Amino acid sequence: MRICFLKSLFLSLAALFFIPPASAQQTNKFEQLGTMLPTPNSTRSASGAPGAAYWHQKADYVMEIHLDDTKQKISGKETITYHNQSPEALSYLWLQLDQNQQAEGSDSYSTQTGSIDERVTPNQLARLERGKAVERGFNILTITDAKGVALPFTINKTMMRVDLPKPLAAGASYSFKISWWYNINDRFKEGGRSGYELFPKDNNYLYAIAQFFPRMCVYDDINGWQNKQFLGGGEFTLVFGDYDVKITVPADHAVAATGTLQNAKEILTKTQYDRYAQAQKSYVDPVKIITNEEAVMMEAGRIPTEKTWHFKATNVRDFAFASSRKFIWDAMAVKQAESPDVMAMSMYPKEGNPLWEMYSTKVIAHTLKWYSHYTVDYPYPVAWSIHTDRIGMEYPMIAFNGGRPNEDGTYSDRTKYGMIGVILHEVGHNYFPMIINSDERQWTWMDEGLNTFVQFLTEQQWERDYPSGRGPAFKIVDYMKADQDQLEPIMSNSENIKQLGSNAYAKTATALNILRETVMGRELFDKAFKEYATRWKFKHPSPADFFRTMEDASAVDLDWFWRGWFFSTEPCDIELADVQWQRADRPEDPSMMAYEEKYIEEFPLGITSERNRKAITQTQDEIDRSLRDKYTDQDKKKEEQEAYEAYVSKLSPEEKAVVEASKNYYSITFKNKGGLPMPIILKFVFADSTEEVHRIPAEIWRKNNEEVSRYLSPIK
């Protein structure tokens, strides 16, 4: 038999070899988190569930939006009704002006770092002038109360404070109006999470519009007003509410948006409306509501008139839309076990085919099925995927997704799986954070990491051995073994993380996958994870609520895991330092030591001994037999057997049974060189090629963080 030690993460984290040791930490790594987590109270309980006095605010919006396809400009009028459901009176309200992140002078520009080489391209210089050529950011025209009386307001970069005539009492509501406009950014030239794309060949625009209106900041029991500046990295912290939105666009545009279309009969042709109704009953294949041919015809012409699309959405935290005359539109229905059917729908230009018509809507349906399986049923009536050929971005019921074939329609595996993956991920964001509404600006991992983890589970349900980019343990090795000065804990503000994708997305997903497969087991993990989603749907969870719920629903103490994976940057590097072999029928008695030869002969000879049997004709003791005493004399067998039987006769029945079983025992010593305590996974590989895996819980390190020994006895 030979022993094969797989470092503690070989099966669950792909073995981190040659990892530089982290700086030593003095605290016991199994110490309870204690004061590292906020004290439970009436709003957030010690179990991780919302407390009896839990509350969150509500903001309702009525908006009229106009899209100018000639000037690439958007303008709007909105009425916000803010419901103060907190126990405190509020003398002012904070709103987010995310478009101001694009404006000259924003912190995202003034805090950028970089240098110019001796040789610089015009494109590099143009990027330095970004925001100067065209006016960017919101133009706030008026802010008034419901009767039209002007309200004082102050703009601080991406934040705006509206001062109220008198404090808004607990339980009261207040309505006010804002009118505004801004120039839409070119996503390709200027970047941004939303904006337009120009298709030069047919001179048409595709608009993916988000963060496009002044919207309320969150006021909660943890931070008060969450009004951190938007720098572009940390995403959005938003309030649930109801939306009633009318969007006026060119008459030949098709529009997708958060919510349910209210005037489909007026907007669509009769043929399109009939297809729309047919799609609501199609559960297998998507139905084309606007066909390829119709979209090509629309993009070739220009209709000078406009149409208004009317959408309503209930209990959502945001609103986004897409508009273009290039859109093909397909849709199908998705059945849920305990909730109403959902319409899975996609809009995409012809440039997205054949990939998009083949996959997009079916991927949406697959996402809804499996995310609901692992979390909660999808509560909204629609889920959109919009083709933009840029990085993905998510909003309630609608996501902007990339993945464009070559001009001749061919595509690589990388493009295909990249498109499927981004649709899964962005549609999956409907659950994290659109439903389970965490603070993205502060804790990116709570939406991106949890979502990436469920994306990984869902990808594996799509295709056996799907080539997932994040989630499998070996994918995180290079990041975790990097120099410590390049790493931050997962529990870091997103704007302070050097490698956001590896940290908040990949490391979190890997940690949860290990937690599910190795630490807790699937049954306990899945129950606890679903409990977290159920408790906090349509609420605002914090990190402590997640940590506590996972323990509360599983009866597994995970403080050591959160401390190591989420609060530190230590890598996993566990060394197999020593192995000692013993058998019960090898008594530590000098009169019995020769008996060991019987067992030594059972093992394969070393290469030197094996060759010497042929190369050495006679050893000296074989030539001169007088050199042999009773321990080397071949006639000692009888004496040894008698001594062994005498030894066994003195044993109790239990001891005798152990001896006669002739099992192998191993004392194995491990050293935690990386510092991160993790379960130890050993694999014994026997001479007959059979294998046996032993899993030692991470708690073996609780008395000594650096070195432990363990007796193990494989079956063979």
ZAMARGU-4260 file (C-alpha; in steps of 0.2 Angstrom, whole numbers, plus 5000, padded with zeros to 4 digits):
<rodrens>
0) 5000/5000/5000 | 5006/5018/4997 | 4999/5034/5005 | 4994/5048/4994 | 4991/5064/5004
5) 4981/5077/4995 | 4983/5094/5003 | 4967/5099/5011 | 4960/5108/4996 | 4965/5095/4983
10) 4948/5089/4981 | 4940/5105/4986 | 4952/5119/4982 | 4964/5110/4970 | 4980/5110/4981
15) 4989/5126/4983 | 5007/5122/4980 | 5022/5133/4984 | 5012/5146/4993 | 5022/5159/5002
20) 5017/5159/5021 | 5006/5173/5027 | 5011/5183/5042 | 5007/5174/5058 | 4991/5179/5067
25) 4991/5178/5086 | 4973/5174/5089 | 4966/5157/5089 | 4958/5154/5072 | 4943/5146/5081
30) 4939/5160/5092 | 4921/5165/5090 | 4918/5181/5079 | 4910/5189/5094 | 4912/5208/5093
35) 4917/5207/5075 | 4899/5206/5071 | 4886/5219/5076 | 4876/5216/5092 | 4859/5208/5088
40) 4844/5219/5092 | 4826/5221/5089 | 4828/5224/5070 | 4841/5210/5067 | 4840/5195/5078
45) 4854/5184/5084 | 4848/5170/5073 | 4851/5180/5057 | 4832/5183/5054 | 4824/5200/5053
50) 4819/5205/5070 | 4802/5209/5077 | 4805/5228/5074 | 4813/5226/5057 | 4809/5240/5045
55) 4814/5247/5028 | 4809/5262/5018 | 4799/5263/5002 | 4799/5275/4987 | 4786/5275/4973
60) 4790/5283/4956 | 4778/5290/4942 | 4789/5295/4927 | 4788/5301/4910 | 4803/5298/4900
65) 4808/5305/4882 | 4822/5297/4872 | 4829/5309/4858 | 4836/5297/4845 | 4843/5312/4835
70) 4853/5320/4849 | 4856/5305/4860 | 4848/5314/4874 | 4836/5308/4888 | 4824/5319/4898
75) 4812/5315/4911 | 4799/5321/4924 | 4796/5311/4939 | 4786/5311/4955 | 4793/5302/4970
80) 4782/5297/4985 | 4794/5293/4999 | 4787/5283/5013 | 4796/5285/5030 | 4793/5268/5038
85) 4808/5271/5050 | 4805/5276/5068 | 4814/5292/5066 | 4809/5309/5058 | 4819/5314/5043
90) 4823/5333/5040 | 4830/5330/5022 | 4831/5316/5009 | 4846/5310/5000 | 4846/5305/4981
95) 4858/5297/4970 | 4864/5306/4954 | 4874/5291/4946 | 4876/5300/4929 | 4887/5313/4938
100) 4900/5300/4939 | 4903/5303/4920 | 4905/5322/4923 | 4921/5331/4923 | 4927/5334/4941
105) 4919/5318/4948 | 4929/5308/4961 | 4930/5294/4949 | 4941/5305/4938 | 4950/5315/4951
110) 4956/5300/4960 | 4962/5290/4945 | 4980/5285/4945 | 4992/5282/4930 | 5006/5290/4921
115) 5010/5295/4903 | 5025/5286/4894 | 5037/5296/4883 | 5027/5290/4868 | 5008/5292/4869
120) 4994/5289/4857 | 4980/5301/4852 | 4968/5288/4860 | 4976/5289/4877 | 4976/5308/4876
125) 4958/5307/4871 | 4954/5297/4886 | 4961/5311/4897 | 4949/5323/4890 | 4934/5311/4893
130) 4919/5321/4899 | 4925/5338/4892 | 4920/5336/4874 | 4902/5333/4878 | 4893/5338/4893
135) 4890/5323/4905 | 4880/5321/4920 | 4863/5327/4926 | 4855/5343/4922 | 4843/5346/4936
140) 4830/5358/4930 | 4817/5359/4944 | 4813/5351/4961 | 4797/5355/4969 | 4784/5349/4981
145) 4768/5341/4974 | 4760/5358/4972 | 4774/5365/4962 | 4783/5375/4976 | 4802/5375/4974
150) 4812/5365/4986 | 4830/5369/4991 | 4843/5356/4986 | 4861/5353/4986 | 4871/5343/4974
155) 4887/5335/4980 | 4895/5326/4965 | 4884/5310/4963 | 4873/5314/4978 | 4859/5326/4980
160) 4851/5332/4997 | 4833/5338/4996 | 4828/5349/5011 | 4810/5346/5017 | 4799/5361/5023
165) 4797/5351/5039 | 4803/5335/5046 | 4795/5319/5038 | 4788/5310/5053 | 4789/5292/5056
170) 4775/5283/5047 | 4772/5298/5035 | 4774/5300/5017 | 4780/5314/5006 | 4779/5318/4987
175) 4790/5329/4977 | 4794/5332/4958 | 4810/5332/4948 | 4813/5337/4930 | 4830/5333/4922
180) 4840/5329/4906 | 4857/5322/4901 | 4867/5317/4886 | 4868/5298/4884 | 4886/5291/4884
185) 4894/5280/4870 | 4897/5264/4880 | 4911/5259/4868 | 4921/5276/4868 | 4917/5282/4885
190) 4913/5266/4895 | 4899/5265/4908 | 4886/5253/4914 | 4873/5260/4902 | 4872/5270/4886
195) 4871/5268/4868 | 4880/5258/4854 | 4880/5265/4836 | 4880/5252/4822 | 4888/5262/4808
200) 4883/5251/4794 | 4865/5255/4795 | 4867/5271/4806 | 4856/5265/4820 | 4858/5265/4839
205) 4854/5253/4852 | 4850/5261/4869 | 4853/5251/4885 | 4847/5264/4898 | 4850/5263/4917
210) 4854/5274/4932 | 4845/5287/4921 | 4834/5296/4934 | 4837/5303/4951 | 4833/5290/4964
215) 4832/5288/4982 | 4846/5282/4993 | 4844/5269/5006 | 4840/5274/5024 | 4841/5260/5036
220) 4845/5254/5054 | 4863/5250/5050 | 4870/5266/5042 | 4857/5279/5042 | 4858/5286/5025
225) 4869/5276/5013 | 4876/5290/5003 | 4893/5285/4998 | 4899/5293/4982 | 4897/5282/4966
230) 4915/5280/4959 | 4910/5266/4946 | 4916/5251/4956 | 4904/5249/4970 | 4887/5247/4963
235) 4870/5252/4970 | 4860/5253/4986 | 4842/5255/4983 | 4825/5256/4990 | 4810/5245/4985
240) 4795/5253/4978 | 4782/5253/4964 | 4785/5261/4947 | 4773/5268/4934 | 4783/5273/4919
245) 4779/5280/4902 | 4793/5280/4889 | 4792/5289/4873 | 4803/5284/4858 | 4803/5284/4839
250) 4788/5274/4833 | 4799/5261/4824 | 4808/5256/4841 | 4804/5241/4851 | 4806/5244/4870
255) 4810/5231/4884 | 4809/5237/4902 | 4807/5233/4920 | 4789/5228/4923 | 4774/5223/4913
260) 4769/5232/4897 | 4752/5240/4900 | 4747/5245/4882 | 4753/5230/4871 | 4737/5231/4860
265) 4740/5249/4856 | 4759/5248/4853 | 4760/5231/4844 | 4753/5227/4827 | 4739/5214/4828
270) 4751/5200/4821 | 4764/5205/4834 | 4751/5205/4848 | 4744/5188/4843 | 4762/5181/4844
275) 4764/5189/4861 | 4749/5180/4867 | 4755/5164/4859 | 4772/5166/4868 | 4763/5166/4885
280) 4758/5148/4882 | 4774/5141/4874 | 4784/5132/4887 | 4796/5123/4876 | 4802/5135/4862
285) 4803/5154/4861 | 4790/5162/4849 | 4796/5177/4838 | 4786/5192/4842 | 4796/5203/4831
290) 4805/5193/4817 | 4822/5194/4809 | 4814/5201/4793 | 4803/5213/4802 | 4818/5220/4812
295) 4829/5222/4796 | 4815/5231/4788 | 4813/5243/4803 | 4832/5247/4804 | 4832/5251/4785
300) 4819/5265/4787 | 4814/5280/4798 | 4797/5284/4805 | 4796/5302/4810 | 4782/5299/4823
305) 4784/5293/4841 | 4775/5280/4852 | 4774/5279/4871 | 4777/5262/4880 | 4769/5261/4897
310) 4776/5249/4910 | 4771/5246/4928 | 4782/5236/4941 | 4778/5232/4959 | 4790/5230/4973
315) 4806/5233/4964 | 4822/5242/4969 | 4826/5250/4952 | 4820/5253/4934 | 4829/5251/4917
320) 4825/5249/4899 | 4832/5246/4881 | 4826/5254/4865 | 4831/5251/4847 | 4823/5249/4829
325) 4835/5235/4827 | 4827/5223/4840 | 4822/5205/4836 | 4810/5200/4850 | 4807/5182/4856
330) 4798/5175/4871 | 4792/5159/4880 | 4783/5155/4896 | 4792/5147/4912 | 4781/5137/4924
335) 4785/5138/4942 | 4779/5125/4955 | 4771/5137/4968 | 4771/5154/4959 | 4763/5161/4943
340) 4771/5158/4926 | 4785/5170/4921 | 4788/5177/4903 | 4806/5174/4898 | 4810/5187/4884
345) 4825/5192/4874 | 4828/5207/4862 | 4843/5207/4851 | 4849/5214/4834 | 4853/5203/4819
350) 4871/5205/4824 | 4868/5193/4839 | 4862/5179/4828 | 4863/5164/4827 | 4869/5163/4845
355) 4855/5174/4853 | 4840/5166/4844 | 4847/5149/4849 | 4851/5152/4867 | 4846/5168/4875
360) 4828/5165/4880 | 4831/5147/4884 | 4845/5152/4896 | 4834/5164/4905 | 4821/5150/4908
365) 4835/5138/4914 | 4842/5152/4926 | 4824/5155/4933 | 4822/5136/4936 | 4838/5133/4945
370) 4840/5149/4955 | 4822/5147/4961 | 4827/5129/4966 | 4842/5135/4977 | 4834/5151/4983
375) 4816/5157/4981 | 4803/5157/4968 | 4805/5171/4955 | 4792/5184/4961 | 4791/5195/4945
380) 4780/5192/4929 | 4795/5194/4916 | 4813/5192/4914 | 4823/5200/4900 | 4840/5197/4892
385) 4845/5212/4880 | 4860/5210/4868 | 4873/5224/4870 | 4890/5216/4866 | 4897/5224/4882
390) 4900/5218/4899 | 4884/5212/4907 | 4874/5223/4919 | 4858/5219/4929 | 4842/5227/4934
395) 4825/5221/4940 | 4818/5210/4927 | 4830/5216/4914 | 4849/5213/4910 | 4861/5219/4897
400) 4872/5205/4891 | 4886/5203/4879 | 4891/5189/4867 | 4892/5193/4849 | 4897/5181/4835
405) 4909/5186/4820 | 4901/5195/4806 | 4899/5179/4796 | 4889/5171/4810 | 4903/5160/4816
410) 4908/5159/4834 | 4920/5151/4846 | 4917/5140/4861 | 4923/5154/4871 | 4910/5166/4864
415) 4896/5154/4866 | 4900/5149/4884 | 4904/5167/4888 | 4887/5172/4882 | 4878/5159/4891
420) 4888/5162/4907 | 4884/5181/4907 | 4866/5178/4904 | 4865/5166/4918 | 4875/5178/4929
425) 4865/5194/4925 | 4848/5186/4925 | 4853/5178/4941 | 4856/5195/4949 | 4837/5196/4950
430) 4839/5186/4965 | 4855/5194/4972 | 4852/5209/4975 | 4836/5213/4966 | 4825/5202/4978
435) 4838/5198/4992 | 4842/5217/4993 | 4860/5219/5000 | 4871/5234/5000 | 4881/5233/4984
440) 4891/5249/4987 | 4898/5242/5003 | 4898/5223/5002 | 4900/5218/4984 | 4902/5200/4988
445) 4885/5199/4995 | 4877/5201/4978 | 4892/5196/4966 | 4899/5182/4976 | 4883/5174/4981
450) 4877/5176/4963 | 4893/5169/4955 | 4891/5154/4967 | 4873/5150/4961 | 4878/5153/4943
455) 4891/5140/4945 | 4878/5127/4952 | 4866/5132/4937 | 4880/5131/4924 | 4883/5113/4930
460) 4864/5109/4927 | 4865/5116/4910 | 4879/5105/4903 | 4889/5091/4911 | 4906/5097/4916
465) 4902/5115/4909 | 4918/5125/4908 | 4914/5137/4923 | 4925/5152/4924 | 4922/5154/4943
470) 4917/5142/4957 | 4929/5127/4954 | 4942/5127/4968 | 4957/5127/4956 | 4952/5143/4948
475) 4956/5153/4963 | 4974/5146/4967 | 4984/5160/4958 | 4974/5173/4967 | 4976/5166/4984
480) 4994/5163/4983 | 4998/5180/4977 | 5009/5192/4988 | 4999/5198/5003 | 5001/5216/4999
485) 4990/5213/4983 | 4976/5205/4993 | 4962/5212/5004 | 4949/5202/5014 | 4932/5198/5006
490) 4925/5209/5019 | 4931/5225/5011 | 4923/5240/5003 | 4923/5237/4984 | 4932/5253/4980
495) 4947/5247/4990 | 4949/5230/4982 | 4963/5229/4969 | 4957/5213/4961 | 4938/5215/4963
500) 4933/5200/4951 | 4945/5188/4960 | 4940/5194/4977 | 4922/5197/4978 | 4916/5186/4964
505) 4928/5171/4963 | 4935/5169/4980 | 4917/5171/4988 | 4910/5158/4975 | 4924/5146/4979
510) 4922/5148/4998 | 4904/5144/4997 | 4907/5129/4985 | 4919/5122/4998 | 4907/5125/5012
515) 4894/5116/5003 | 4904/5101/4997 | 4917/5099/5011 | 4913/5108/5027 | 4894/5107/5029
520) 4888/5094/5015 | 4875/5098/5002 | 4860/5094/5013 | 4864/5106/5027 | 4871/5119/5016
525) 4856/5120/5004 | 4844/5121/5018 | 4853/5135/5026 | 4856/5145/5010 | 4838/5143/5005
530) 4833/5149/5023 | 4843/5165/5021 | 4835/5169/5004 | 4818/5166/5011 | 4821/5176/5027
535) 4828/5191/5017 | 4818/5192/5001 | 4812/5210/4999 | 4822/5215/5013 | 4840/5222/5016
540) 4852/5209/5023 | 4869/5213/5031 | 4884/5201/5031 | 4880/5196/5049 | 4863/5191/5044
545) 4870/5179/5031 | 4883/5172/5043 | 4871/5170/5057 | 4858/5162/5046 | 4869/5149/5039
550) 4874/5143/5056 | 4857/5145/5064 | 4849/5133/5050 | 4862/5120/5050 | 4869/5119/5068
555) 4887/5120/5061 | 4899/5132/5070 | 4906/5142/5055 | 4915/5156/5064 | 4932/5149/5060
560) 4927/5148/5042 | 4920/5166/5040 | 4935/5172/5050 | 4948/5163/5038 | 4939/5165/5021
565) 4930/5182/5023 | 4940/5192/5036 | 4958/5187/5032 | 4969/5184/5016 | 4978/5169/5022
570) 4981/5155/5009 | 4978/5137/5011 | 4994/5127/5012 | 4995/5111/5022 | 5010/5101/5023
575) 5011/5082/5026 | 5026/5083/5038 | 5028/5065/5044 | 5020/5048/5043 | 5023/5034/5057
580) 5017/5016/5054 | 5011/5004/5067 | 5002/4988/5069 | 4993/4980/5084 | 5003/4964/5081
585) 5020/4974/5082 | 5022/4974/5101 | 5036/4986/5107 | 5045/4971/5116 | 5063/4967/5111
590) 5059/4949/5111 | 5046/4952/5097 | 5056/4964/5086 | 5062/4950/5074 | 5043/4946/5071
595) 5042/4963/5061 | 5052/4955/5047 | 5037/4945/5042 | 5027/4961/5038 | 5042/4970/5031
600) 5043/4956/5018 | 5025/4959/5013 | 5029/4977/5006 | 5038/4979/4989 | 5057/4979/4991
605) 5067/4995/4987 | 5076/4996/4971 | 5093/4993/4979 | 5088/4978/4988 | 5079/4971/4973
610) 5094/4973/4962 | 5106/4966/4976 | 5097/4950/4976 | 5104/4947/4959 | 5120/4956/4960
615) 5127/4949/4977 | 5130/4931/4976 | 5133/4928/4994 | 5133/4940/5009 | 5146/4938/5022
620) 5135/4930/5035 | 5129/4918/5022 | 5148/4914/5019 | 5152/4913/5038 | 5137/4906/5047
625) 5145/4908/5064 | 5142/4927/5062 | 5123/4923/5065 | 5115/4924/5082 | 5098/4918/5087
630) 5090/4934/5079 | 5098/4930/5062 | 5097/4911/5063 | 5084/4905/5051 | 5079/4892/5065
635) 5072/4905/5076 | 5055/4905/5069 | 5048/4892/5082 | 5054/4903/5096 | 5047/4918/5089
640) 5030/4910/5086 | 5030/4904/5104 | 5034/4921/5111 | 5020/4929/5100 | 5007/4917/5106
645) 5012/4920/5124 | 5010/4939/5121 | 4993/4937/5113 | 4987/4925/5128 | 4990/4940/5140
650) 4978/4951/5130 | 4960/4955/5134 | 4947/4949/5121 | 4945/4967/5114 | 4964/4968/5113
655) 4966/4951/5105 | 4953/4956/5092 | 4963/4971/5087 | 4979/4961/5086 | 4971/4948/5075
660) 4963/4960/5064 | 4981/4965/5058 | 4976/4982/5053 | 4988/4996/5048 | 4989/5012/5059
665) 4997/5028/5054 | 5001/5043/5064 | 5001/5057/5052 | 5008/5075/5056 | 5002/5090/5047
670) 5009/5108/5047 | 4998/5123/5042 | 5010/5133/5032 | 4998/5145/5024 | 4988/5149/5040
675) 4970/5146/5034 | 4963/5132/5044 | 4954/5120/5032 | 4948/5102/5033 | 4961/5089/5029
680) 4958/5077/5015 | 4969/5061/5013 | 4968/5048/5000 | 4976/5031/5002 | 4980/5022/4986
685) 4982/5003/4988 | 4993/4991/4979 | 4978/4984/4970 | 4974/5002/4964 | 4959/5004/4975
690) 4957/5020/4985 | 4950/5026/5001 | 4947/5044/5006 | 4948/5051/5024 | 4941/5068/5028
695) 4946/5076/5044 | 4936/5092/5049 | 4944/5108/5051 | 4941/5108/5070 | 4957/5097/5071
700) 4966/5114/5071 | 4957/5122/5086 | 4970/5118/5099 | 4985/5121/5088 | 4984/5132/5073
705) 5001/5127/5066 | 5004/5108/5068 | 4993/5093/5072 | 4995/5074/5072 | 4981/5061/5069
710) 4980/5042/5070 | 4971/5035/5055 | 4968/5017/5050 | 4963/5013/5032 | 4952/4998/5029
715) 4966/4989/5020
</rodrens>
